[in-house]
Amino acid sequence: MTFGRLLLWACSLAGLGFSLAAAWFGPPALWIVAAVFLAYWAVIFVGVFVPRLGMYARVYCEAPAADRQVALTFDDGPHPHTTSAVLDILDRHEAVATFFVVGHKVDKYPEVVREIVARGHALGLHGYRHDRLFALKPPADVADDIEQTRAAVERACGVRPRLFRAPIGFVSPRTAAGAGRAQAPLVGWSVRAYDGRAGVSSQSVVRRIEAGLRSGAIVLLHDAAEREDFTPAAVEALPRILEAIQRRGLTTVTVDQLLGFDTAPADATSEGSSRALGERALLHGDEPGKSLDAS
């Protein structure tokens, strides 16, 4: 059981004990009731805003047993310019990454998704519209959103990703239940650079990532801006981040590989199978209805 789940159980039992004591000894002062109520809800919200606590579901944020490996992840793409720039930098450093893509952008730029896979990288899901209130969606809507994004990726390149990172990263009980229905393991991060915001400098991105760069880390960066209105600082910072990874004797792997998940060709999550499917998708890019399995 995760620390977050233990904390939630402990607070729930404490709340029950408080109610029983109030029934036995008489109601306490109103300010005490209000303080207990607010404290309990504060714990609930902390569980949503800090997914690594695993309060409502297991969220994979790192791999402690990793053998000098790290997983680079990129959110909010694809985009034809910034994502392509990231792919070129990764190629030059012979690095691999996992791209958590937004569904409507996949439909808008399917050729970029095919290029990601053709170059040997992995794909994850990041919501269809990147809804900032995603944590409030009912479980059925969460599951539908995940499946809609998954279907968009499959249309683009023939891959059906499993891993899901919630928009904004918040994981509520509803988000956890919906991801469970969609059989989508939840992925968080162990270090982030806040480069999804405009005005962040590449120096601050490098500094934040280097501070948490260790074996088993899941690094959160952005290959595109949410609204496509600026270039994330990670694009400029990425060469220095990759150099830091090399200096520390670390190697990059996909999130699936870092966590030891099954990388069967049917899911196209291993580097070799991803590259093969991506190349076939590029070949059939002008034939969206053609089955990749038929070639």
C-alpha positions in Angstrom: 0.0 0.0 0.0 1.3 3.4 -0.9 2.0 6.2 1.6 -0.8 8.2 0.2 -3.3 5.4 0.6 -2.1 4.9 4.2 -2.5 8.6 4.9 -6.0 8.6 3.5 -7.0 5.6 5.6 -5.5 7.1 8.7 -7.3 10.4 8.2 -10.6 8.6 7.5 -10.2 6.5 10.7 -9.3 9.7 12.6 -12.4 11.4 11.3 -14.5 8.4 12.3 -13.0 8.5 15.8 -13.7 12.2 16.0 -17.4 11.6 15.1 -17.7 8.9 17.7 -16.1 11.0 20.3 -18.5 13.9 19.5 -21.5 11.5 19.8 -20.3 10.2 23.1 -19.0 13.3 24.8 -21.1 15.9 23.1 -20.5 18.2 20.2 -17.2 20.2 20.2 -16.9 23.8 19.5 -17.8 24.8 16.0 -14.3 26.0 15.2 -12.9 22.6 16.1 -15.4 20.9 13.7 -14.5 23.4 11.0 -10.8 22.8 11.5 -11.1 19.0 11.3 -13.3 19.2 8.2 -10.9 21.6 6.4 -7.9 19.4 7.4 -9.5 16.3 6.0 -10.4 18.0 2.7 -6.8 19.4 2.6 -5.5 15.8 2.6 -7.9 14.8 -0.1 -6.7 17.7 -2.3 -3.1 17.0 -1.6 -3.7 13.5 -3.0 -5.0 15.0 -6.2 -2.3 17.6 -6.7 0.7 15.3 -5.7 0.1 12.2 -7.7 3.3 10.5 -6.6 1.6 9.9 -3.2 -0.5 7.3 -4.9 -3.5 8.2 -2.8 -6.2 7.1 -5.3 -4.2 4.8 -7.6 -0.7 3.7 -8.3 1.1 6.4 -10.3 4.5 5.5 -11.7 6.8 8.3 -11.0 10.2 6.6 -11.0 11.8 3.2 -11.0 14.1 2.7 -7.9 15.6 -0.5 -9.2 16.6 0.9 -12.6 20.1 0.1 -13.8 21.5 3.5 -14.5 18.6 4.3 -16.7 16.3 7.4 -17.0 13.1 8.0 -19.0 12.8 11.3 -20.8 9.1 12.2 -21.4 7.6 15.0 -23.4 4.1 16.4 -23.0 1.6 18.5 -25.0 2.7 17.6 -28.6 2.9 16.8 -31.3 3.8 20.0 -33.2 5.4 20.0 -36.6 8.2 22.5 -35.7 9.0 22.0 -32.0 8.5 18.3 -31.9 10.6 17.8 -35.0 13.4 19.9 -33.3 13.3 17.7 -30.3 13.5 14.5 -32.4 16.6 15.9 -34.2 18.3 16.6 -31.0 17.5 13.2 -29.6 18.9 11.6 -32.8 22.1 13.5 -32.5 22.6 12.2 -29.0 21.3 8.7 -29.8 18.7 9.1 -27.1 15.1 7.7 -26.8 12.0 9.2 -25.2 8.3 8.8 -24.6 5.9 11.4 -26.0 2.6 11.8 -24.2 0.5 13.2 -27.0 -2.7 15.2 -27.0 -5.4 13.6 -29.1 -6.7 16.6 -31.2 -3.1 17.5 -32.1 -2.5 13.9 -33.2 -5.5 14.3 -35.6 -4.1 17.6 -36.7 -0.5 16.5 -37.2 -0.6 12.7 -37.8 2.6 12.8 -39.9 4.6 14.0 -36.8 3.3 11.1 -34.8 4.4 8.7 -37.5 7.8 10.4 -37.4 8.1 10.0 -33.6 7.5 6.2 -33.9 9.6 5.8 -37.0 12.6 7.2 -35.1 12.2 4.6 -32.4 10.5 6.5 -29.7 7.4 5.5 -27.6 4.0 7.1 -27.3 1.8 7.7 -24.3 -1.6 9.4 -23.9 -2.2 12.9 -22.5 -5.9 13.5 -23.0 -7.8 14.5 -26.2 -8.3 18.2 -25.4 -5.8 18.7 -22.5 -8.8 19.8 -20.4 -7.5 21.7 -17.3 -10.5 20.4 -15.4 -9.9 16.8 -16.3 -9.7 15.7 -12.7 -13.4 16.7 -12.3 -14.6 14.4 -15.2 -16.7 11.4 -14.2 -14.9 8.0 -14.6 -16.9 7.1 -17.7 -15.8 10.4 -19.4 -12.2 9.8 -18.4 -12.2 6.3 -19.9 -13.9 7.7 -23.1 -11.4 10.4 -23.4 -8.5 8.0 -23.1 -10.0 5.7 -25.7 -10.6 8.7 -28.0 -7.0 9.7 -27.8 -5.8 6.1 -28.2 -8.0 5.8 -31.3 -6.5 9.0 -32.7 -3.0 7.6 -32.3 -3.9 4.3 -33.8 -5.4 6.1 -36.9 -2.2 8.1 -37.2 0.4 5.3 -36.9 -1.1 2.0 -36.0 0.1 2.0 -32.4 -2.3 1.7 -29.4 -0.5 3.3 -26.4 -1.3 2.1 -22.9 0.4 4.6 -20.6 -1.6 7.7 -19.6 -0.5 10.9 -18.0 -3.4 13.1 -16.9 -3.6 16.7 -18.2 -1.9 19.0 -15.7 -0.9 15.8 -13.9 -3.7 15.8 -11.3 -5.1 12.4 -10.4 -8.4 12.5 -8.6 -10.5 9.5 -7.5 -12.5 10.0 -10.7 -9.4 10.1 -12.8 -8.0 6.9 -11.2 -11.3 5.1 -11.7 -11.6 6.1 -15.4 -8.0 5.2 -16.2 -8.6 1.8 -14.6 -11.6 1.2 -16.8 -9.5 2.1 -19.9 -6.7 -0.2 -18.6 -4.3 2.7 -18.8 -1.4 2.7 -16.2 -0.9 6.2 -14.8 2.4 7.9 -15.2 3.7 10.9 -13.3 7.3 12.2 -13.0 10.1 12.4 -10.5 11.6 15.7 -11.8 10.0 18.5 -13.9 11.2 21.8 -15.2 7.9 23.8 -15.5 8.9 24.5 -19.1 5.2 24.3 -20.2 4.9 27.9 -19.1 5.9 30.8 -21.3 8.9 32.9 -20.1 10.8 30.0 -18.4 14.6 30.2 -19.3 16.5 27.2 -20.6 19.0 27.8 -17.8 16.4 27.2 -15.2 15.2 24.1 -17.0 18.7 22.6 -17.0 19.2 23.5 -13.4 15.9 21.9 -12.2 16.4 18.7 -14.3 20.0 18.2 -13.2 18.9 18.5 -9.5 16.7 15.4 -9.9 18.6 13.5 -12.5 19.4 10.1 -11.1 19.0 6.4 -12.0 15.3 5.6 -12.3 14.1 9.1 -12.9 11.1 10.0 -15.1 11.8 13.4 -16.5 8.9 15.7 -17.5 9.6 18.1 -20.3 7.5 19.6 -23.1 8.0 19.3 -26.9 5.1 21.7 -27.6 3.2 24.5 -25.9 -0.4 23.6 -24.8 -1.8 26.3 -27.1 1.0 26.3 -29.6 1.8 29.9 -28.8 5.5 29.7 -27.8 8.4 27.3 -28.0 9.0 25.5 -24.7 12.4 26.2 -23.1 13.1 22.5 -23.0 13.9 22.6 -26.8 16.9 24.8 -26.2 17.8 23.1 -22.9 17.6 19.5 -24.2 21.2 19.2 -25.5 22.6 20.2 -22.1 20.2 17.8 -20.4 21.4 15.0 -22.6 25.0 15.9 -22.0 24.3 15.8 -18.2 22.8 12.4 -18.6 25.9 11.2 -20.4 28.3 12.7 -17.9 26.5 10.8 -15.1 26.8 7.5 -16.9 23.1 7.2 -17.4 21.3 5.9 -20.5 17.8 6.9 -21.8 15.0 4.3 -22.2 11.3 4.5 -22.8 8.9 4.6 -19.8 7.8 1.0 -20.7 11.4 -0.2 -20.6 12.2 1.7 -17.4 9.2 0.2 -15.5 9.8 -3.3 -17.0 6.4 -3.4 -18.7 5.8 -6.0 -21.4 6.9 -4.5 -24.7 5.2 -6.8 -27.1 5.2 -5.8 -30.8 1.3 -5.6 -30.7 1.7 -2.5 -28.6 4.7 -1.2 -30.5 6.3 0.0 -27.2 9.8 -1.4 -27.8 12.3 0.6 -29.8 12.6 -2.0 -32.6 8.9 -2.7 -33.0 8.1 1.1 -32.7 10.6 1.9 -35.5 9.2 -0.9 -37.7 5.6 0.2 -37.3 6.5 3.9 -37.7 8.3 3.2 -41.0 5.3 1.3 -42.3 3.0 4.1 -41.2 5.1 6.6 -43.1 4.9 4.5 -46.2 1.1 4.4 -45.9 0.7 7.9 -44.6 -1.5 8.8 -47.6 -3.7 5.8 -47.1 -5.3 6.2 -43.7 -7.7 3.3 -44.1 -5.0 0.8 -45.0 -4.2 -1.8 -42.3 -0.6 -1.9 -41.3 -0.9 -5.6 -40.5 -1.7 -6.2 -44.2 1.6 -4.9 -45.5 
